[in-house]
Amino acid sequence: MSPGKQPNRFAKCLLCVFALLIGGCRNETKNADGSADSDAPKRVAVIVSTLNNPWFVVLAESARDSAIELGYDAVVFDSQNDPAKETAHFDNVIASGYSAVLFNPTDADGSVANVRRAKEAGVPVFCMDREINATDVAASQILSDNYSGCVAIGQHFVKEVGESGEYAELLGLVGDNNTRNRSDGFHSVVDRYPDLKMVAQQSADFDRAKALEVMEAILQANPDIKAVFCGNDAMAMGAYQALLAANKAEQVKIFGFDGADDVVAMIHEGKITATGMQFPKLMAKTAAEYADRYLKGDHDLLQKVPVAVELVHQGNASKFGDFDEEGSE
């Protein structure tokens, strides 16, 4: 071979290597013969705020299973209530070529940037249960009607506790809109009764163990409270543990929110007074169906889809449990 032809061979080799690198970066499923599999199912990511709560486990697993039933591969990612982990999950999902995200945010404001990056990368995001403070980045947000649900709890609170007495409130995560909406709905009713006095209001981050600690401290400072309103059922369970240890479980009425199976059972037994039944299976199924519609070309979707909340009390607790009720939109 003449020396003059060696540069051409070298250039061709470089082109081959470059082509291999480009091919390796593509997120394609290959057939046995090495060809691209155009029939491989698209992938859907399910990113949830935490799996350290049975309610969110139901939400995540229902979203995953609904996506699989619609013909997609689906993987669950746990953010562990850590915005940094959530951001890392979005980095992974965007880089790995997922087609859509079914998303339960960690923070109403902080999560907006992650959803925006996904949108800019062509990956639609569908929020479940928790909303983000933006209406131009998520393809749709499927949300419980937290405010109205807690209006009903407030009304039942007054009915059960009476129009006077001291009570406490355990708030959820400070950066979560659900925390504010639930508290606002509850107080829209209870604050009409000036003799019902809130003597303590503290955050327990929607966490059962933290609620136990916070409730213990509240009881020490306010031994005469008649009731406690908790922003979710995990905190209601923690509050019950604290009251039980203080021999006050029969004196203080507990109100929660979520519809967790353990709490519904305790309402049936008369240990907890009431909760608001959300429908995680319905929200998850709706989010998966909206994602499917979007990926098939239907982009005319509602930005916010409200899902009704039902009041659960001792009179109707027997019809609920294990999140089997799907409710209605």
Disulfide bonds with the S-S distance in Angstrom:
none
